[in-house]
Each structure stands twice: as structure tokens, then as C-alpha cells.
């Protein structure tokens, strides 16, 4: 399988995206903003098709409009989680506009399919370097804001009382989510971003309550889904996006089975996973969340 250049390139791209998507998706699930992340993917589709319409790179349009939308959503702050109806309407409008743009240039229907459902096997070496740069920027920024972001995510009122800039953190975080969404769209398409960003993160949160372990596990699960999905796609000739989505869903459903319930309880007690965040991170006299 790895004798083919296109497969090596696909594995490189999938590895970068999975390592980025896991930790960012973990915070997205923790903050209850998964629907906002899904909306960003649809907005990105509009940006990509609009860029095609005027003769620019679809990746450039995808990144630019997604980041702009992420920053705009960030201004809503913590109220974003309660505005699912408004986000849903924006999501539908964005997808409709993307289809309208394609209506004017039907010759790009193949590119539209790749945008919607992904085509990691068509990623070239130049795109891999772009994804690597975006990934480094995303993870570096997340590392800088992770501690205050965790505090705001778990106890927003206490964090604001302590002087933590919740609005600025929300803007920065959703800008990072937008970059990660644009990356995931190159692998699984805008309609299946949940598969790589949300599925592994949600599974990791079911298996451990320790933040550090959860972030690492989310990245490992996303990486396993991507690698195994590519391998199965090569040997079955079925779409890679299907396999990644199927593996992501299977992992989550296995994690919520009754026999797996001992894992969250075990982690919550701090047995074998380090100290639990829940009982100590929000002590009234402590201005910082536990690591």
C-alpha cells in the first residue's frame, strides 16, 4: 500500500489533521459547541465554492470564510451554546449559497463532491505542507490558551469574576476550530467533519475524566480512525470518508455500552488516570483550573 506516492501523501495529510482534530474537538465537546463546529464546516463550503467561482483556490476560500465565521461566532461568547436555532439557520443558508455558486459553474461539480465528502487520496504534497502549517498554528495557539480556556469552559461565571477574558478566549478558540474544520474538510469533507473532530473527542471523554489523558486519547483515536480508514479504503475500494465515519461512530457506541461504564467512574476517582479535575479545579479560593 505504501509503495504508492498518493497513499503516502494521504497518510501524511491524515496524520496531521487527526493530531490537530482530536485535542481541538475535545475542547469543542467540553464547551458544548459541537453544533457551532458543524456550522463552520458548512460556511466553509460556501467560501470554497465562492472562491472557485471567482477563480481562486477552494482551500483559500474555505479557510478565509471559515475563520471569519469562527471569529464572528466568538463574539457571541458563552451564549453561543444556547443559540442552536440561529446557528442552524445560518448553516442552511451557507449550504444553499454554496449550491447557488455551483449553479453558475456546473463544471466544478466534481470539486463540489470532494468538498462535501472529502477526497484525501487526491491531496497533493503542496497541500500537505499547508495543512502542516495550519496544524502547527492551531495547536500552538491552543496550547497558549488551554488553561484559561479550560477554566472558562467549566466555570464561566467564576472565571469572569476572576478577570479571565472569556470573550477573547471564545473568539480565539473558535478561530482555531475554524482552521481545524478547514483541515478536516480536506480529509472527510464538510458534511463529515463530525466524524474526525467530534467522534474521537466524545469517545475520549467517555473513557477518561482526566483532561490531559483525554486530550491525548482524543488525538490517538482520531489518528487510529484516519489510518485504519485509509487502509480499509485501499483494500476494499470503498470511500475513505465512509470508513473514517464508520470507525468514529463505532468507537463512540462501544464507549457508551453498559460494560464500559466502569471506565468513567474509575477515572473520576482518579484510579489509574491521575488526579481528577472535577472536585478540585473549581475550588472557590483557586483562580486556576487544575491541570
Phi, psi and omega in degrees: 000317183279003174286343182269133181299319184293331178286321177296319178295319179297318179295321179297314180296315181296323179297313180300311184295318181296317180295328178282317187294324183300300181296320180293320177296328179299313178293326180296318177292318181300324182272358180068034183242029183296324181293325176297320177297321177295320179296322179300323179297319180290323175297321178298325177299318177297317179297319180294314180291325176295321178295320177299320183299322183260007172092019179255172179293133178298327178295321179296315178295321179299312182293313185298310183287326179294315178296318179299317179293321178298317178296318179298317177295326180298332179292341176286343177063218184289348179286348184301321183296337181263008185243046182296324181296311180298318179296320179298320178294317178298321179301311180295319180297318181297316180294321178296319178295321177299318177293325177296317179299320179292333180300327182281337179225080182293345180294343182264020182299326179295318177296324179296320178298319178295323179293320184286319187242356177081154176203076184296335181289346179262001180290133180260174184297324179298320179293325178300317179294323176296316179297322179297315179298313179298322180294317179297317179298316182297309183291324178295318179293319178298321179298323181292319186260003190298317184293307177295328178295320178297317179299312180294325183291323185270320181224075185299319183293316178295321180297316178296320179297330179277358178092014178286129182284085185298318182296315179297321178295320179297318179296312181297317183294315181290334172294321176295316178301320180298317177297316179296322178297317178298323178292313181299326181297333178289339184259309185244358180085162185291334181281344183239022178303325178306325186300319186262332183265320187263319183304302180299322180294316179295322178296317180299321180290335175285332186268338179208145177259356178282128186297309182299315178296321180296319179297315179294319180294322178299317178295318180294319179294317178297320179295318179296318178299317182293312181294313181293324177298317177296318180296313179295323178295323181294319186270344179251344184064024172265159183300138178299319182299323178298313183295319179297316179296318181295317180294320178298314180294319180298317179299319181292316182295325175295325182288338181259004175295152182306322183291345180268358185293339179293337182295310177299321180294320179296317180292322182296331179276356178081017182275112175077002182232008183090188182288141177281142180284322194306308187282342189245339187294335189245027178301136187305328183267005184252125182269355181239142175288153177293151179280000000 
